[in-house]
Amino acid sequence: MTRRTWLTLVLTAAGAPVLAGGPGRLGEPALLTIPGNVAAGLVRRSGGEEDRWAKEIAAFAADDEARPFAPGGIVFVGSSSIRLWDVASAFPGRPVLNRGFGGTQVLDSVRHVERLVIHHKPATVVFYAGDNDLSAGRTPQQVAADFAAFAAKVHAALPATRIAFIGIKPSIARWALIAKVREANRLVRDSCDRDDRLGFVDVDAAMLGWDGKPRPELFVKDGLHMSPKGYEIWNMLVRPFIE
């Protein structure tokens, strides 16, 4: 198998694309040093959370039965920014499957990775989550560790599957968290740089205006979820990872 370097495509506010990235070592999973108190948080949140998404997961299982998805495709997984994304229209002709479920944190995808990802045997996974986590009080280190747990579970079953992490977006509603957002993104990107099977899609600069703040036209009224213009940017930035 040939060695591959994953690139991060960054679109500046001025619209000029810039490529950045570093080589990884194929087959060597990214490792994070996780403090004991953070590692403990990986296990579960408060009691009862395990069943919170039972209805959504059951609906996915029923859809899988009715419309089997062929192995080797592209599965989009994560929170509402994934759920609201019309990936079939965004990437016509590509074998894509949306398995986003709104309001989730990274750990929710870790818990349900078998149904969301492994069941479909995809060649590529596009993942987004993290802003709900930070808003709920999880630390950047916990978010990065949770994503490492997600990637480890996927690769334990599907060692050749590539996973692209879309960086946590800067949003109007959660601008007060931007320092934590960027720290979480830095930690995840560092881990992606150490494994050829992982990629990081940097959306930060592309979603900021001349004043360095989130561009209002990229969001709907709540200032958190994206408008069609916001998804146009994501479509462009993610496309290199799936083609």
Backbone as JSON, one array per atom type, in Angstrom:
{
  "sequence": "MTRRTWLTLVLTAAGAPVLAGGPGRLGEPALLTIPGNVAAGLVRRSGGEEDRWAKEIAAFAADDEARPFAPGGIVFVGSSSIRLWDVASAFPGRPVLNRGFGGTQVLDSVRHVERLVIHHKPATVVFYAGDNDLSAGRTPQQVAADFAAFAAKVHAALPATRIAFIGIKPSIARWALIAKVREANRLVRDSCDRDDRLGFVDVDAAMLGWDGKPRPELFVKDGLHMSPKGYEIWNMLVRPFIE",
  "N": [[0.85, -1.19, 0.0], [0.56, 2.19, -0.8], [2.13, 5.11, 0.52], [0.34, 7.8, 1.92], [-0.35, 11.27, 1.97], [-2.4, 13.31, 3.78], [-4.17, 16.27, 3.13], [-4.99, 19.49, 4.4], [-7.5, 21.6, 3.48], [-7.78, 24.95, 3.37], [-9.86, 27.71, 3.26], [-9.5, 31.04, 2.84], [-10.9, 34.07, 4.2], [-10.93, 35.84, 2.16], [-11.25, 34.26, 0.03], [-9.28, 32.78, -1.18], [-7.81, 29.69, -1.78], [-5.81, 27.68, 0.35], [-3.39, 25.23, 0.81], [-2.5, 23.0, 3.33], [-0.65, 20.86, 5.5], [0.53, 17.69, 6.84], [2.72, 14.82, 6.61], [1.73, 11.52, 7.49], [2.02, 8.32, 9.2], [1.34, 5.46, 7.7], [-0.86, 3.11, 9.05], [-0.07, 3.52, 11.64], [-1.72, 4.35, 14.37], [-3.03, 7.48, 15.56], [-2.01, 8.74, 18.66], [-3.07, 9.85, 21.83], [-2.07, 11.47, 24.78], [-3.77, 11.01, 27.61], [-5.03, 12.49, 30.44], [-5.84, 10.97, 33.63], [-8.3, 11.85, 34.78], [-9.61, 12.86, 32.58], [-9.75, 10.66, 30.9], [-11.52, 9.1, 32.33], [-13.86, 10.39, 31.84], [-14.45, 9.55, 29.33], [-15.9, 7.25, 29.42], [-18.72, 7.4, 29.99], [-21.47, 9.73, 29.98], [-23.79, 11.19, 32.27], [-26.02, 8.9, 34.03], [-28.49, 7.08, 32.13], [-28.11, 8.27, 29.69], [-27.42, 6.47, 27.74], [-29.69, 5.48, 26.47], [-30.82, 7.62, 25.25], [-30.78, 8.18, 22.54], [-32.1, 6.11, 21.39], [-34.4, 5.92, 19.78], [-33.66, 7.24, 17.39], [-31.51, 5.64, 16.56], [-32.81, 3.21, 16.2], [-34.43, 3.9, 14.06], [-32.49, 4.31, 12.1], [-31.57, 1.68, 11.88], [-33.84, 0.41, 10.83], [-34.0, 1.71, 8.38], [-31.61, 0.86, 7.25], [-32.22, -1.8, 6.87], [-34.3, -1.63, 5.03], [-33.15, -0.23, 2.93], [-30.38, -1.22, 1.97], [-26.98, -0.23, 2.26], [-24.3, -0.13, 0.1], [-21.08, -1.62, 0.67], [-17.97, 0.22, 0.92], [-18.62, 2.86, 0.48], [-19.34, 6.32, 1.35], [-19.76, 7.56, 4.48], [-21.48, 9.92, 6.36], [-21.28, 11.25, 9.52], [-22.42, 12.36, 12.73], [-23.38, 15.35, 14.52], [-26.12, 17.77, 14.46], [-25.29, 19.47, 12.39], [-24.39, 17.72, 10.5], [-26.72, 16.15, 10.16], [-28.53, 17.96, 8.98], [-27.48, 18.39, 6.51], [-27.65, 18.14, 3.09], [-26.35, 15.76, 1.7], [-26.5, 14.1, -0.51], [-27.31, 15.75, -2.63], [-25.23, 17.54, -2.53], [-22.99, 16.08, -3.25], [-23.25, 14.77, -5.93], [-23.66, 11.67, -7.61], [-21.89, 10.34, -6.04], [-21.4, 7.67, -3.68], [-23.09, 8.17, -1.01], [-24.05, 8.4, 2.45], [-26.13, 9.62, 4.95], [-25.79, 9.83, 8.32], [-26.33, 11.5, 10.48], [-27.34, 12.74, 13.69], [-29.22, 14.95, 15.48], [-28.15, 17.25, 18.08], [-26.24, 15.77, 19.32], [-23.2, 14.62, 20.95], [-19.66, 13.94, 20.63], [-19.16, 11.51, 21.96], [-21.58, 10.18, 21.71], [-21.6, 9.21, 19.12], [-19.46, 7.5, 19.37], [-20.51, 5.54, 21.08], [-22.49, 4.43, 19.48], [-21.25, 3.49, 17.22], [-21.13, 1.07, 15.84], [-23.65, 0.65, 14.55], [-23.87, 3.1, 13.19], [-21.57, 3.34, 11.57], [-19.7, 1.03, 11.26], [-21.31, -1.12, 10.46], [-21.85, -0.48, 7.81], [-19.48, -0.66, 6.42], [-17.77, 1.43, 5.24], [-15.59, 3.17, 2.89], [-14.77, 5.68, 3.45], [-15.24, 7.99, 6.1], [-16.96, 10.86, 7.05], [-16.82, 13.13, 9.55], [-18.49, 15.09, 11.99], [-18.68, 16.82, 14.97], [-18.69, 18.23, 18.28], [-19.09, 20.95, 18.98], [-21.43, 20.97, 20.51], [-20.5, 19.51, 22.64], [-18.51, 21.14, 23.86], [-20.12, 23.28, 24.57], [-21.64, 22.07, 26.49], [-19.86, 21.78, 28.52], [-17.68, 20.06, 28.32], [-14.15, 19.59, 27.95], [-11.6, 20.88, 25.67], [-9.58, 18.93, 25.54], [-10.96, 16.61, 26.26], [-12.79, 16.43, 24.15], [-11.04, 15.94, 21.99], [-9.94, 13.51, 22.86], [-12.22, 11.94, 22.88], [-12.82, 11.85, 20.14], [-10.57, 10.45, 19.3], [-11.16, 8.0, 20.46], [-13.42, 7.3, 18.97], [-12.29, 7.05, 16.37], [-10.51, 4.96, 16.89], [-12.24, 2.83, 17.45], [-13.56, 2.55, 14.98], [-11.36, 1.87, 13.33], [-10.5, -0.48, 14.51], [-12.28, -2.34, 13.58], [-12.42, -1.74, 10.87], [-9.74, -1.35, 9.42], [-8.66, 0.01, 7.18], [-10.25, 2.14, 6.59], [-10.78, 5.56, 5.89], [-10.96, 8.56, 7.79], [-12.38, 11.68, 8.0], [-12.23, 14.51, 9.9], [-14.26, 17.18, 10.38], [-13.4, 20.36, 11.24], [-14.41, 21.95, 14.3], [-16.87, 24.33, 13.97], [-16.67, 27.95, 13.8], [-19.12, 29.84, 15.32], [-21.89, 32.17, 15.48], [-23.64, 31.98, 17.65], [-22.14, 30.62, 19.54], [-19.82, 32.01, 19.94], [-18.46, 32.87, 22.18], [-17.12, 30.66, 22.99], [-14.94, 30.36, 21.38], [-12.14, 30.21, 21.83], [-11.84, 27.73, 23.11], [-12.92, 26.12, 21.11], [-10.97, 26.39, 19.1], [-8.74, 25.34, 20.38], [-9.54, 22.68, 20.78], [-9.77, 21.93, 18.09], [-7.09, 22.19, 17.33], [-5.85, 20.15, 18.8], [-7.14, 17.86, 17.77], [-6.38, 18.06, 15.1], [-3.6, 17.74, 15.33], [-3.5, 15.03, 16.09], [-4.54, 13.88, 13.8], [-2.54, 14.44, 11.98], [-0.71, 12.51, 12.55], [-1.48, 10.13, 11.52], [-2.08, 8.5, 8.57], [-4.59, 7.71, 7.83], [-6.38, 9.46, 8.83], [-7.93, 12.63, 8.46], [-8.06, 16.22, 8.54], [-10.4, 18.73, 8.23], [-10.27, 22.02, 7.81], [-12.35, 24.53, 8.67], [-12.43, 27.02, 9.74], [-11.23, 29.65, 8.95], [-12.57, 30.11, 6.55], [-15.15, 30.63, 7.3], [-15.22, 33.05, 8.5], [-15.5, 36.64, 8.56], [-14.31, 39.83, 7.28], [-13.85, 41.12, 9.65], [-12.97, 39.21, 11.34], [-14.87, 37.7, 12.62], [-17.68, 35.36, 12.78], [-19.38, 34.96, 9.67], [-22.48, 36.37, 9.09], [-24.27, 35.58, 7.03], [-23.83, 32.93, 6.65], [-25.27, 31.48, 8.41], [-28.38, 30.33, 9.89], [-31.26, 31.78, 11.57], [-30.81, 31.15, 14.27], [-28.13, 31.41, 14.67], [-26.4, 29.32, 14.97], [-26.85, 26.9, 13.52], [-26.3, 26.08, 10.06], [-26.78, 28.01, 7.04], [-27.81, 27.59, 3.56], [-25.65, 28.83, 2.22], [-23.58, 28.5, 4.02], [-23.27, 25.73, 3.93], [-22.42, 25.49, 1.32], [-19.77, 26.27, 1.47], [-18.73, 24.25, 3.1], [-19.19, 22.06, 1.41], [-17.32, 22.55, -0.63], [-14.91, 22.45, 0.79], [-14.83, 19.88, 1.84], [-14.96, 18.22, -0.36], [-12.37, 17.51, -1.6], [-11.53, 15.42, 0.05], [-13.13, 13.27, -0.47], [-13.05, 12.59, -3.08]],
  "CA": [[0.0, 0.0, 0.0], [1.4, 3.38, -0.91], [2.01, 6.08, 1.6], [-0.5, 8.91, 1.49], [-0.37, 12.45, 2.81], [-3.68, 13.99, 3.75], [-4.01, 17.71, 3.13], [-6.08, 20.28, 4.93], [-7.81, 22.7, 2.59], [-8.25, 26.11, 4.11], [-10.29, 28.8, 2.4], [-9.43, 32.27, 3.59], [-12.09, 34.91, 4.06], [-10.85, 36.5, 0.86], [-11.64, 33.3, -0.99], [-8.12, 32.12, -1.78], [-7.55, 28.42, -1.12], [-4.45, 27.41, 0.78], [-3.24, 23.84, 1.23], [-1.52, 22.78, 4.39], [-0.81, 19.52, 6.07], [1.78, 17.0, 7.1], [2.65, 13.39, 6.37], [1.51, 10.62, 8.61], [2.62, 7.02, 8.99], [0.24, 4.53, 7.46], [-0.95, 1.97, 9.96], [0.28, 3.89, 13.0], [-2.81, 5.19, 14.83], [-2.67, 8.64, 16.35], [-2.15, 8.48, 20.08], [-3.17, 11.02, 22.67], [-1.82, 11.25, 26.2], [-5.01, 11.44, 28.22], [-4.99, 12.45, 31.9], [-6.79, 10.02, 34.19], [-9.63, 12.41, 34.98], [-10.22, 13.01, 31.26], [-10.06, 9.31, 30.41], [-12.72, 8.63, 33.02], [-15.01, 11.02, 31.19], [-14.74, 8.88, 28.07], [-16.73, 6.07, 29.61], [-20.11, 7.75, 29.76], [-21.95, 10.89, 30.71], [-24.66, 10.79, 33.38], [-26.86, 7.73, 33.8], [-29.65, 7.26, 31.28], [-27.75, 8.8, 28.38], [-27.26, 5.39, 26.78], [-30.93, 5.24, 25.74], [-31.38, 8.88, 24.77], [-30.89, 8.19, 21.08], [-32.6, 4.79, 20.97], [-35.36, 6.07, 18.69], [-32.93, 7.56, 16.17], [-30.72, 4.48, 16.15], [-33.76, 2.22, 15.69], [-34.84, 4.37, 12.73], [-31.38, 4.0, 11.19], [-31.55, 0.23, 11.66], [-34.94, 0.1, 9.92], [-33.62, 2.2, 7.05], [-30.57, -0.05, 6.75], [-32.89, -3.03, 6.42], [-35.11, -1.33, 3.84], [-32.31, 0.26, 1.83], [-28.99, -1.55, 2.3], [-25.95, 0.65, 1.68], [-23.21, -0.98, -0.36], [-19.76, -1.36, 1.26], [-17.05, 1.03, 0.13], [-19.15, 4.2, 0.26], [-18.93, 7.45, 2.2], [-20.76, 7.76, 5.52], [-21.39, 11.18, 7.09], [-21.71, 10.95, 10.88], [-22.21, 13.42, 13.7], [-24.48, 16.08, 15.12], [-27.12, 18.36, 13.57], [-24.67, 20.04, 11.19], [-24.41, 16.61, 9.55], [-28.11, 15.75, 9.91], [-29.19, 18.94, 8.12], [-26.68, 18.51, 5.28], [-28.15, 17.33, 1.97], [-25.1, 15.27, 1.11], [-26.77, 13.51, -1.83], [-27.28, 16.85, -3.6], [-23.91, 18.18, -2.48], [-21.98, 15.23, -3.89], [-24.0, 13.91, -6.85], [-22.91, 10.58, -8.22], [-21.04, 9.68, -5.05], [-22.17, 6.79, -2.79], [-23.06, 8.83, 0.3], [-25.09, 8.05, 3.4], [-26.16, 10.56, 6.07], [-26.13, 9.24, 9.61], [-26.27, 12.52, 11.51], [-28.49, 12.83, 14.59], [-29.06, 16.26, 16.07], [-27.97, 17.44, 19.5], [-25.31, 14.78, 19.86], [-21.8, 14.89, 21.22], [-18.77, 12.94, 20.03], [-19.33, 10.23, 22.63], [-22.78, 9.49, 21.22], [-21.18, 8.46, 17.94], [-18.61, 6.4, 19.85], [-21.38, 4.49, 21.63], [-23.32, 3.81, 18.44], [-20.43, 3.39, 16.02], [-21.42, -0.17, 15.1], [-24.78, 0.89, 13.66], [-23.66, 4.29, 12.37], [-20.43, 3.26, 10.66], [-19.1, -0.28, 10.98], [-22.3, -1.92, 9.74], [-21.86, -0.12, 6.39], [-18.16, -0.92, 5.85], [-17.43, 2.5, 4.3], [-14.19, 3.48, 2.59], [-14.5, 6.99, 4.03], [-16.19, 8.55, 7.05], [-16.84, 12.3, 7.28], [-17.33, 13.26, 10.92], [-18.56, 16.42, 12.62], [-19.29, 17.01, 16.29], [-17.76, 18.91, 19.17], [-19.55, 22.21, 19.55], [-22.36, 20.65, 21.61], [-19.68, 19.03, 23.75], [-17.9, 22.28, 24.53], [-21.21, 24.05, 25.16], [-22.11, 21.32, 27.66], [-18.84, 21.81, 29.56], [-16.52, 19.2, 28.1], [-12.94, 20.35, 27.65], [-10.99, 20.54, 24.38], [-8.85, 17.66, 25.67], [-11.95, 15.54, 26.24], [-13.31, 16.31, 22.78], [-10.01, 15.28, 21.19], [-9.84, 12.13, 23.31], [-13.43, 11.25, 22.42], [-12.66, 11.55, 18.72], [-9.58, 9.37, 19.2], [-11.88, 6.77, 20.78], [-14.25, 7.0, 17.79], [-11.41, 6.56, 15.3], [-9.96, 3.66, 17.29], [-13.3, 1.82, 17.28], [-13.74, 2.32, 13.54], [-10.19, 1.19, 12.76], [-10.41, -1.84, 15.04], [-13.11, -3.18, 12.7], [-12.18, -1.38, 9.47], [-8.43, -0.69, 9.52], [-8.29, 0.81, 6.01], [-11.21, 3.24, 6.4], [-10.3, 6.92, 6.15], [-11.89, 9.37, 8.57], [-12.13, 13.12, 7.93], [-12.86, 15.29, 10.97], [-14.51, 18.58, 10.04], [-13.11, 21.16, 12.42], [-15.56, 22.58, 14.95], [-17.07, 25.6, 13.27], [-16.89, 29.17, 14.57], [-20.51, 30.24, 15.11], [-22.34, 33.38, 16.17], [-24.27, 31.62, 18.93], [-21.17, 30.09, 20.5], [-18.57, 32.73, 19.75], [-17.77, 32.96, 23.47], [-16.34, 29.43, 23.16], [-14.02, 30.22, 20.25], [-10.8, 29.77, 22.27], [-11.93, 26.28, 23.33], [-13.11, 25.52, 19.79], [-9.69, 26.34, 18.38], [-7.85, 24.41, 21.08], [-10.0, 21.33, 20.43], [-9.38, 21.69, 16.7], [-5.63, 22.0, 17.26], [-5.54, 18.82, 19.33], [-7.59, 16.85, 16.81], [-5.53, 18.15, 13.91], [-2.32, 17.13, 15.66], [-3.64, 13.58, 16.04], [-4.73, 13.51, 12.39], [-1.25, 14.54, 11.29], [0.11, 11.35, 12.89], [-2.08, 8.9, 10.98], [-2.49, 8.74, 7.19], [-6.0, 7.38, 7.64], [-7.17, 10.55, 9.4], [-7.77, 13.93, 7.83], [-8.7, 17.33, 9.25], [-10.94, 19.75, 7.32], [-10.27, 23.27, 8.56], [-13.39, 25.43, 8.16], [-12.42, 28.24, 10.54], [-10.99, 30.89, 8.22], [-13.57, 30.26, 5.5], [-16.44, 31.04, 7.86], [-15.04, 34.34, 9.16], [-15.51, 37.81, 7.69], [-13.16, 40.74, 7.33], [-13.65, 41.53, 11.04], [-12.52, 38.07, 12.12], [-16.0, 37.07, 13.29], [-18.48, 34.54, 11.87], [-20.16, 35.66, 8.65], [-23.9, 36.13, 9.37], [-24.99, 34.93, 5.93], [-23.56, 31.49, 6.66], [-26.07, 30.86, 9.47], [-29.81, 30.63, 10.0], [-31.55, 32.76, 12.61], [-30.3, 30.81, 15.61], [-26.7, 31.72, 14.76], [-25.65, 28.1, 15.24], [-26.97, 26.01, 12.37], [-25.84, 26.76, 8.86], [-27.63, 28.31, 5.9], [-27.25, 26.99, 2.33], [-24.34, 29.42, 1.91], [-22.6, 27.84, 4.89], [-23.01, 24.39, 3.41], [-21.64, 25.6, 0.08], [-18.36, 26.29, 1.88], [-18.37, 22.9, 3.54], [-19.14, 21.19, 0.23], [-16.06, 22.8, -1.32], [-13.77, 22.05, 1.6], [-14.85, 18.43, 2.06], [-14.86, 17.49, -1.64], [-11.07, 16.86, -1.86], [-11.35, 14.24, 0.88], [-13.98, 12.16, -0.88], [-12.92, 12.35, -4.52]],
  "C": [[0.88, 1.24, 0.0], [1.13, 4.32, 0.24], [1.23, 7.28, 1.1], [-0.37, 10.06, 2.47], [-1.73, 13.1, 2.68], [-3.41, 15.48, 3.87], [-5.22, 18.37, 3.76], [-6.29, 21.46, 4.0], [-8.42, 23.81, 3.4], [-8.65, 27.18, 3.12], [-10.28, 30.06, 3.23], [-10.69, 33.08, 3.36], [-12.1, 35.62, 2.72], [-11.16, 35.56, -0.27], [-10.5, 32.57, -1.63], [-7.84, 30.82, -1.07], [-6.08, 28.25, -0.79], [-4.39, 25.96, 1.24], [-2.18, 23.75, 2.31], [-1.7, 21.39, 4.93], [0.53, 18.86, 6.26], [1.62, 15.53, 6.88], [2.37, 12.62, 7.65], [2.2, 9.31, 8.32], [1.5, 6.01, 8.88], [0.3, 3.37, 8.44], [-0.55, 2.28, 11.38], [-0.79, 4.83, 13.52], [-2.31, 6.35, 15.67], [-2.94, 8.35, 17.82], [-2.22, 9.79, 20.83], [-2.81, 10.63, 24.09], [-2.99, 11.85, 26.95], [-4.88, 11.36, 29.74], [-6.08, 11.53, 32.44], [-8.19, 10.58, 34.33], [-10.36, 12.61, 33.66], [-10.64, 11.65, 30.74], [-11.32, 8.78, 31.07], [-13.97, 9.18, 32.37], [-15.36, 10.38, 29.87], [-15.79, 7.79, 28.23], [-18.19, 6.38, 29.34], [-20.41, 9.07, 30.44], [-22.89, 10.37, 31.79], [-25.55, 9.62, 33.01], [-28.07, 8.05, 32.95], [-29.32, 7.76, 29.9], [-27.69, 7.71, 27.32], [-28.5, 5.23, 25.9], [-31.49, 6.51, 25.1], [-31.64, 8.86, 23.28], [-31.45, 6.88, 20.53], [-33.54, 4.9, 19.77], [-34.66, 6.34, 17.37], [-32.15, 6.36, 15.65], [-31.63, 3.38, 15.6], [-34.23, 2.61, 14.29], [-33.75, 4.1, 11.7], [-31.35, 2.51, 10.87], [-32.65, -0.19, 10.69], [-34.62, 0.55, 8.5], [-32.54, 1.33, 6.43], [-31.18, -1.33, 6.2], [-33.64, -2.79, 5.12], [-34.26, -0.94, 2.64], [-30.84, 0.0, 2.16], [-28.01, -0.64, 1.55], [-24.74, -0.2, 1.34], [-21.89, -0.64, 0.34], [-18.91, -0.5, 0.32], [-17.52, 2.44, -0.14], [-18.6, 5.22, 1.23], [-20.05, 7.7, 3.2], [-20.47, 9.07, 6.26], [-22.03, 10.96, 8.47], [-21.51, 12.16, 11.77], [-23.49, 14.09, 14.14], [-25.35, 16.76, 14.06], [-26.52, 19.0, 12.33], [-24.52, 18.98, 10.1], [-25.85, 16.27, 9.18], [-28.8, 16.67, 8.9], [-28.52, 19.12, 6.76], [-27.25, 17.58, 4.22], [-26.95, 16.81, 1.19], [-25.32, 14.64, -0.27], [-26.75, 14.57, -2.92], [-25.91, 17.5, -3.66], [-22.86, 17.4, -3.25], [-22.66, 14.25, -4.85], [-23.1, 12.85, -7.48], [-21.99, 9.85, -7.27], [-21.91, 8.8, -4.14], [-22.12, 7.31, -1.36], [-24.25, 8.4, 1.15], [-25.0, 9.01, 4.58], [-26.63, 9.84, 7.33], [-25.91, 10.24, 10.74], [-27.5, 12.47, 12.4], [-28.28, 14.01, 15.52], [-28.94, 16.28, 17.58], [-26.93, 16.55, 20.13], [-23.93, 15.35, 20.14], [-20.96, 13.76, 20.62], [-19.0, 11.56, 20.65], [-20.56, 9.47, 22.16], [-22.46, 8.68, 19.97], [-20.25, 7.32, 18.31], [-19.49, 5.24, 20.31], [-22.1, 3.72, 20.53], [-22.56, 3.59, 17.14], [-20.72, 2.14, 15.2], [-22.55, 0.06, 14.1], [-24.51, 2.04, 12.69], [-22.63, 4.08, 11.27], [-20.08, 1.82, 10.28], [-20.04, -1.17, 10.17], [-22.23, -1.7, 8.23], [-20.53, -0.37, 5.67], [-17.74, 0.16, 4.84], [-15.93, 2.59, 4.04], [-13.79, 4.77, 3.29], [-15.62, 7.37, 4.99], [-15.92, 10.05, 7.15], [-17.56, 12.59, 8.6], [-17.38, 14.72, 11.35], [-19.3, 16.33, 13.94], [-18.26, 17.77, 17.12], [-18.28, 20.2, 19.75], [-20.59, 21.99, 20.65], [-21.59, 20.22, 22.85], [-19.13, 20.2, 24.56], [-18.96, 23.13, 25.21], [-21.72, 23.4, 26.43], [-21.06, 21.23, 28.77], [-17.68, 20.86, 29.39], [-15.33, 20.05, 27.66], [-12.44, 20.02, 26.24], [-10.25, 19.21, 24.42], [-9.81, 16.47, 25.64], [-12.52, 15.34, 24.84], [-12.31, 15.56, 21.9], [-9.88, 13.81, 21.57], [-11.05, 11.32, 22.86], [-13.34, 10.92, 20.94], [-11.64, 10.45, 18.51], [-10.23, 8.03, 19.5], [-12.77, 6.34, 19.61], [-13.4, 6.4, 16.68], [-10.86, 5.17, 15.63], [-10.99, 2.55, 17.11], [-13.53, 1.51, 15.8], [-12.59, 1.49, 13.0], [-9.97, -0.21, 13.33], [-11.19, -2.81, 14.16], [-12.79, -2.98, 11.23], [-10.86, -0.64, 9.37], [-8.05, 0.2, 8.34], [-9.2, 2.02, 5.8], [-10.59, 4.58, 6.77], [-11.38, 7.7, 6.89], [-11.47, 10.83, 8.46], [-12.92, 13.8, 9.05], [-13.03, 16.72, 10.48], [-14.31, 19.39, 11.31], [-14.36, 21.82, 12.99], [-15.7, 24.0, 14.42], [-17.14, 26.79, 14.24], [-18.32, 29.63, 14.3], [-20.84, 31.49, 15.91], [-22.83, 33.02, 17.57], [-23.25, 31.19, 19.98], [-19.8, 30.75, 20.34], [-17.77, 32.84, 21.05], [-16.88, 31.75, 23.72], [-15.2, 29.31, 22.16], [-12.62, 29.76, 20.68], [-10.79, 28.26, 22.51], [-12.12, 25.54, 22.02], [-11.77, 25.35, 19.09], [-8.69, 25.42, 19.07], [-8.24, 22.96, 20.77], [-9.59, 20.98, 19.01], [-7.88, 21.44, 16.57], [-5.26, 20.59, 17.72], [-5.96, 17.72, 18.36], [-6.71, 16.87, 15.57], [-4.16, 17.51, 14.17], [-2.4, 15.61, 15.59], [-3.82, 13.1, 14.61], [-3.42, 13.53, 11.62], [-0.36, 13.32, 11.54], [-0.43, 10.04, 12.31], [-2.61, 9.19, 9.58], [-3.97, 8.47, 6.95], [-6.93, 8.46, 8.17], [-6.89, 11.84, 8.66], [-8.53, 14.99, 8.61], [-9.12, 18.38, 8.23], [-11.1, 21.04, 8.11], [-11.28, 24.23, 7.94], [-13.33, 26.81, 8.8], [-12.31, 29.5, 9.69], [-12.07, 31.16, 7.18], [-14.89, 30.81, 6.02], [-16.37, 32.38, 8.6], [-15.03, 35.47, 8.14], [-14.27, 38.66, 7.87], [-12.82, 41.16, 8.77], [-13.2, 40.38, 11.95], [-13.61, 37.36, 12.89], [-16.84, 36.28, 12.29], [-19.33, 35.38, 10.92], [-21.65, 35.35, 8.84], [-24.64, 35.37, 8.29], [-24.78, 33.42, 5.88], [-24.43, 30.74, 7.66], [-27.54, 31.2, 9.33], [-30.01, 31.49, 11.23], [-30.96, 32.43, 13.98], [-28.8, 31.06, 15.77], [-25.82, 30.52, 15.0], [-25.67, 27.16, 14.04], [-26.74, 26.78, 11.08], [-26.94, 26.95, 7.81], [-27.07, 27.57, 4.68], [-25.88, 27.55, 1.96], [-23.24, 28.8, 2.78], [-22.25, 26.46, 4.37], [-22.26, 24.43, 2.08], [-20.15, 25.59, 0.4], [-17.92, 24.9, 2.32], [-18.27, 21.94, 2.36], [-17.78, 21.31, -0.45], [-14.87, 22.27, -0.53], [-13.69, 20.53, 1.8], [-14.59, 17.65, 0.78], [-13.49, 16.84, -1.87], [-10.85, 15.58, -1.06], [-12.14, 13.04, 0.38], [-13.9, 11.88, -2.37], [-11.53, 11.85, -4.86]]
}
